[in-house]
């Protein structure tokens, strides 16, 4: 399906870049999140698996936000449009990155 004839320039950019960033960050973040909680993989310091999990969680929440941006671009002119993401996914990603940074510092200090 050719979406170039149905979407304006800014909507097309939101759909293409939002979906690309959502898939890209999701494909990086989800394996990191699964790696942190996988039972048979032993990370020597406890803070290493916390760091990997927090970084994966941050990327996964950013993927959710980018996917919602792309979805809001697709449904902008419909009867029931999807709203763009608020501040919550970005705050969650920021807190997760802060936890990952602190656990990295703890891991390097020990």
C-alpha positions as CSV (number, residue, x, y, z in Angstrom):
1,X,0.0,0.0,0.0
2,X,1.4,3.4,-1.0
3,X,0.9,5.8,1.9
4,X,2.5,8.7,0.2
5,X,-0.7,9.7,-1.6
6,X,-2.8,9.5,1.6
7,X,-0.6,11.3,4.2
8,X,0.7,14.8,4.3
9,X,4.4,15.4,4.7
10,X,4.6,15.8,8.5
11,X,2.3,12.9,9.1
12,X,4.3,10.7,6.7
13,X,7.5,11.6,8.6
14,X,5.8,10.7,11.9
15,X,4.6,7.4,10.6
16,X,7.9,6.3,8.9
17,X,10.3,7.6,11.5
18,X,8.1,6.6,14.5
19,X,7.6,3.1,13.3
20,X,11.3,2.7,12.4
21,X,12.5,3.9,15.7
22,X,9.9,1.8,17.6
23,X,11.0,-1.4,15.9
24,X,14.7,-0.5,16.2
25,X,14.7,0.3,19.9
26,X,12.3,-2.5,20.6
27,X,14.6,-5.0,18.9
28,X,17.5,-3.8,21.0
29,X,15.7,-3.3,24.3
30,X,13.6,-6.5,24.5
31,X,16.5,-9.0,24.3
32,X,18.4,-6.9,26.9
33,X,15.4,-7.1,29.2
34,X,15.0,-10.8,28.7
35,X,18.8,-11.3,29.2
36,X,18.6,-9.6,32.6
37,X,15.8,-11.9,33.9
38,X,16.8,-15.2,32.2
39,X,17.4,-17.7,35.0
40,X,20.3,-19.6,33.6
41,X,22.5,-16.6,32.8
42,X,24.6,-15.6,35.8
43,X,25.9,-12.1,35.9
44,X,28.7,-12.0,38.5
45,X,27.8,-8.7,40.3
46,X,24.2,-8.2,41.0
47,X,24.4,-4.7,39.7
48,X,25.3,-5.9,36.2
49,X,22.0,-7.6,35.7
50,X,20.2,-4.6,37.2
51,X,22.0,-2.3,34.7
52,X,21.2,-4.6,31.8
53,X,17.6,-4.8,32.9
54,X,17.2,-1.1,33.4
55,X,18.7,-0.2,30.1
56,X,16.5,-2.8,28.3
57,X,13.5,-1.4,30.1
58,X,14.4,2.2,29.1
59,X,14.7,1.2,25.5
60,X,11.5,-0.8,25.6
61,X,9.5,2.1,27.0
62,X,11.0,4.4,24.4
63,X,9.9,1.9,21.8
64,X,6.4,2.1,23.1
65,X,6.5,5.9,22.9
66,X,7.8,5.9,19.3
67,X,5.1,3.3,18.3
68,X,2.4,5.5,19.8
69,X,3.7,8.5,17.8
70,X,3.5,6.5,14.6
71,X,0.1,5.2,15.5
72,X,-1.2,8.7,16.2
73,X,0.2,9.8,12.8
74,X,-1.8,7.0,11.1
75,X,-5.1,7.7,12.8
76,X,-4.9,11.5,12.9
77,X,-7.9,12.1,10.6
78,X,-10.1,9.3,11.7
79,X,-13.2,9.3,13.9
80,X,-11.3,8.0,17.0
81,X,-7.7,9.2,16.7
82,X,-5.0,7.8,19.0
83,X,-3.4,10.5,21.2
84,X,0.3,11.1,21.1
85,X,2.2,9.8,24.1
86,X,2.3,12.1,27.1
87,X,5.3,12.6,29.4
88,X,4.9,9.3,31.2
89,X,6.9,7.0,28.8
90,X,9.7,9.4,28.6
91,X,9.9,9.9,32.4
92,X,9.9,6.1,32.9
93,X,12.7,5.8,30.4
94,X,14.7,8.5,32.1
95,X,14.3,6.9,35.5
96,X,15.3,3.6,34.1
97,X,18.4,5.1,32.5
98,X,19.2,6.8,35.9
99,X,19.0,3.4,37.6
100,X,21.2,1.9,34.9
101,X,23.8,4.6,35.4
102,X,23.8,4.3,39.2
103,X,24.1,0.5,39.0
104,X,27.0,0.9,36.5
105,X,28.8,3.2,39.0
106,X,28.2,0.6,41.8
107,X,29.4,-2.2,39.5
108,X,32.6,-0.2,38.7
109,X,33.2,0.7,42.3
110,X,33.2,-2.9,43.5
